Amino acid sequence: MTTAVAPSSAALTAADRCDRCGAQAYLRVELASGLELLFCAHHAREHDEKLREVAVSVIDETHKREGTPPAATTD
């Protein structure tokens, strides 16, 4: 017997992690199969075009990053 967890439309929290790298997730993508994928803002931007092609629904909470200090850069 196989069971699947229904995708959640609830708001993402700090406990939700990117399926690609483990950082905090800001994007939830539901696929036609009923599965969901979570992405950090970086990987959401990197894969945006393809994700939107295959998604049944997208919950984008990248706006929550506003007010977050930018990552340090090195020259």
C-alpha positions in Angstrom: 0.0 0.0 0.0 1.3 3.4 -0.9 0.2 6.6 0.9 0.9 10.2 -0.2 0.8 13.3 1.8 -1.5 15.9 0.4 0.3 19.1 -0.5 -0.3 21.9 1.9 -1.5 25.4 1.0 -0.5 26.6 4.5 2.1 29.4 4.7 5.7 28.3 4.7 7.6 28.4 7.9 11.2 28.5 9.0 10.9 24.7 9.4 10.2 24.2 5.7 13.4 23.5 3.8 14.6 23.7 0.2 14.6 20.2 -1.5 17.7 21.2 -3.4 20.0 22.6 -0.7 18.2 22.6 2.7 18.0 26.4 3.1 14.7 27.9 4.3 12.0 27.4 1.6 10.1 30.4 0.2 8.4 28.6 -2.8 6.1 25.6 -2.7 5.3 24.0 -6.1 2.6 21.4 -6.5 3.0 19.0 -9.3 0.2 17.2 -11.3 1.2 13.9 -9.5 0.1 15.5 -6.2 3.7 15.8 -5.0 5.2 19.1 -3.8 8.6 20.6 -4.0 10.0 23.3 -1.8 12.7 25.8 -2.9 14.8 28.5 -1.3 14.7 31.9 -3.1 17.9 31.2 -4.9 16.8 27.9 -6.4 13.3 29.2 -7.1 14.9 31.9 -9.3 17.3 29.5 -10.9 14.6 27.0 -11.9 11.6 29.5 -12.2 10.9 29.0 -15.9 10.8 25.1 -15.7 8.9 25.0 -12.4 6.1 27.2 -13.7 5.9 24.9 -16.8 5.3 21.8 -14.7 3.5 23.3 -11.7 -0.2 22.9 -11.0 0.1 25.6 -8.4 2.9 27.8 -7.0 2.9 29.4 -3.6 5.6 32.1 -3.8 6.5 33.7 -0.4 9.9 35.2 -1.5 8.4 38.6 -0.5 9.1 37.5 3.1 12.8 38.0 2.4 12.3 41.8 2.2 14.1 43.4 5.1 16.6 40.6 5.2 20.2 41.8 5.0 21.8 40.8 1.7 24.4 38.0 1.8 28.0 39.1 2.1 29.8 39.4 -1.1 33.5 38.9 -1.8 35.5 40.7 -4.5 
